[in-house]
């Protein structure tokens, strides 16, 4: 019993946890669009979200989601994004240990980290946030669906540090031309094993 208590304490304190490896246990489904379509969507979204302001250089002009990481929860626990947009996520770790933001499927299908204003681009699917610090990430939001959010540290996840990352369909005005094709792809993907089951209304 004392050994279990010691391992629990060590799992929640001490030096920062090393960056996790990429997960290979993703659901078997295809992305909804082609690489060229994602690239074009990202180009259009960046043109809307990043503006050149005289005297200030490039300025981010998109939406920001504020997320607080504590022991042991995400606030809010459900975070919503709109497909086809660039969104800044400001991660605020108010705890005294490193926490992680992310999920394997979300960073495979739901979003792509982009470099804006000189920010770094993590190549992992769980983004570390050091104790008592903030970190901005910029995401190009991709496939609609509901994705699991959790802290990579197993003991943190077991204590309830989980949530939902929900990607809503693209705004009607932005997606009008491609709605039939996207709807067909989405319905096909949602019927496959591991589909997220969301629908385009």
Buried (B, 14 or more C-beta within 10 A) or exposed (E): EEEEEEEEEEBBEEEEBEEBEEBEEBBEBEBBBEEEBBEEBBEBBBEEBBEEEEEEEEEBEBBEBEBBBEBBBBEEEEBBBBBBBBBBBEBBBBBEBBBBBBBBBBBBBBBBBBEBEEBEEBEBBBBBBEBEEEBBBBBBBBBBBBBBBBBBBEBBBBBBBBBBBBBBBBEEEBBEEBBEEBBEBBEEBBEEEEBBEBEBE
